[in-house]
């Protein structure tokens, strides 16, 4: 697999991405797949899954979100801007239809794309996305309390395995992200019915960040939604790769 690395400017922001697989996918029935990483990482978290998809004839595009990897640091890190960057990248690449897979912050970003551009998204996979508050009366609750031993191990070894991602991350967005998590986002909830793509939501276990009560409301708002639960923590595609692939691959090839 020999990915093509490139950088494009979308709405004044430099976004880096890698493009894997056949450029001409007319021989295959399914559209390209975008894999979107979570906060603090970069697109290399998806390398193993990308290899599997390319072997199945899929074109795979892996961006680095703004403030991550080789993409630009910016003055603004609103959650909806991450989604707007992904949609703009699709437009720059001339993609008429895509499958979107997003982890954590990346899951929120792809959900925004599916809300804003339902015509663009064929399949949607959201992995361990912390769900926003609906109103000021709600309490911020994450299922995670303390990191699990595997999470601590992976966090420690990530610095050794992917030091570039850790060093490239713009830590100034951390405070902005926490502020947005604590602020109600009723607009996101109101726009959930705009998502028409079949949706697969992946939820971790005790170390995860998905509120099960809010998740039930998400499923009720979507026309076509299924939940797959796992026993690991926040990074399912990393900690339970075989189980992750067994759920996601059939969904993306339907």
Secondary structure, 3 states (H helix, E strand, C coil): CCCEEEEEEECCEEEEEEEECCCCCCCCCCCEEEEECCCCCCHHHHHHHHHHHHHCCCCEEEECCCCCCCCCCCCCCCHHHHHHHHHHHHHHCCCCCEEEEEECHHHHHHHHHHHHCCCCEEEEEEECCCCCCCCCCCCCCCCCCCCCHHHHHHHHHHHHHCHHHHHHCCCCHHHHHHHHHHCCCHHHHHCHHHCCCEEEEEECCCCCCCCHHHHHHHHHHCCCEEEEECCCCCCHHHHCHHHHHHHHHHHHHC
